[in-house]
Amino acid sequence: MGAHYSGRSDLDVGEIGPNYLWYGSCTGPTCGDSRVKPDIVAPGRSLLTARAKPSSYGECDPSQKISPGQELNGNSYRYGTSFAAPVVSGAAALVRQYFMDGYYPSGAANSAKSYNPSAPLVKAILLNGAQPLLGKQLANGSVVNMNSLNKGYDAQQGFGRISLSDSLPLSNYPSTKKLKAVVFDRIPISAGQVHQTVVSIDTYNCNINNDFSVTLAWNDPPSAAGCVDCMLSDLNLIVQRQNDGAVWRGNDIWNQGIADTSNNVERVRIINVSSSHTFVVKVVAADLVYAQQKYSLVMTGCPQYESSSNNFDACPCPAGQFCSGCDNALS
């Protein structure tokens, strides 16, 4: 977990906002196998929190709002990735509740659609909606741009700044923030298989900056301590635009045609798509340690589900589709 600056009235003097990484945030990559860490960043600088004074009892909230950097009675402004982590934990709980209350796929609560999402699906949704930071503000107040500006994938910000409004649709979103999502969960894939689905872009009934984001996640089996090449089950995400044959690979933000063999989360983020575009989304079982691996996949922006092949259909069903054998109690 990484930390970016807070916003609005919680900003301290000289701080420029939530689109900038805090200079004290932890950075990656991991030692040995160079996986991207942190996974995501959240508010972690100038957070108004509960305060516990040593050897004191009954600290109540002060009658007046304290200013950034202050502490008084039961309130305190704190900072650190330790404060960003519970923000993400709370967001993960809301994502799970979203599915348990049946908000998928309509964006409105429907108990008949209740579904228990897997951990990889929750992670994929959070990372898929993450937004790229503009830069990093240093301790002296100066700002440096991110190397992956507008891409949202590097060893400083991970997949970007957490944003639930860009992660899942809600029916009561304002007309300027209409989002669509297509979700697949607990999909078993065998060695050598390729799963694919076709989606078109419907920007007429959707408005989310005309971005198309796809994220694949899975629970990789535990590897040996001290490993260098630690990935045991390697899946690859490939997105191809049918209109012109353009291809994007998961985590290959510079479009070098390189497959990621280190991370068990892969994301493709395509900006400025239009209603004339149609995409083929593929999941490739490149190298599995066991005969089968389950994965989760989420697509957001303005995707309109068209078709699938090779057992891509699974619970919960994409919007407007019927899937037989759905079991909401899947473990």
PyMOL commands that set and color helices and strands:
alter all, ss='L'
color gray80, all
select helices_A, chain A and resi 8-10+81-100+111-113+119-128+164-166+175-177
alter helices_A, ss='H'
color red, helices_A
select strands_A, chain A and resi 2-5+20-22+41-50+71-72+75-79+135-137+143-145+180-190+194-201+212-217+234-241+247-249+265-270+278-287+292-301+303-309
alter strands_A, ss='S'
color yellow, strands_A
deselect
rebuild
show_as cartoon
